[in-house]
Amino acid sequence: MGQADTRARKIEICERAYKLLMTIGFPPEDIIFDANVFAVATGIEEHNNYAVDFIEAVKEIRARC
């Protein structure tokens, strides 16, 4: 699977973890998400959106979880 490199994948993984933890009664205030920051200044074209994807994913994860 590798690391979550898109906004959608970061949200999907964190939301799945949140739901699984909620089913076993884990306190939501004790959950810490690591949305996995990738290098943002590599000069590689395919990495150009990593920073934006991270910021947008964190906003959405906070709203959903």
Backbone hydrogen bonds, N-H to C=O, Kabsch-Sander energy under -0.5 kcal/mol:
donor,donor_aa,acceptor,acceptor_aa,energy
5,D,3,Q,-0.8
10,K,6,T,-2.3
11,I,7,R,-2.3
12,E,8,A,-2.6
13,I,9,R,-2.3
14,C,10,K,-2.2
15,E,11,I,-2.8
16,R,12,E,-2.1
17,A,13,I,-2.3
18,Y,14,C,-2.5
19,K,15,E,-2.5
20,L,16,R,-2.4
21,L,17,A,-2.5
22,M,18,Y,-2.3
23,T,19,K,-1.7
24,I,20,L,-0.8
24,I,21,L,-0.6
25,G,22,M,-1.3
26,F,21,L,-2.5
30,D,27,P,-2.0
31,I,28,P,-1.4
35,A,33,F,-0.6
45,E,43,G,-0.5
47,H,44,I,-2.1
48,N,45,E,-1.7
50,Y,47,H,-1.8
53,D,49,N,-2.8
54,F,50,Y,-2.2
55,I,51,A,-2.4
56,E,52,V,-2.7
57,A,53,D,-2.3
58,V,54,F,-2.5
59,K,55,I,-1.7
60,E,56,E,-1.9
61,I,57,A,-3.0
62,R,58,V,-2.3
63,A,59,K,-1.7
64,R,60,E,-2.5
65,C,61,I,-2.7
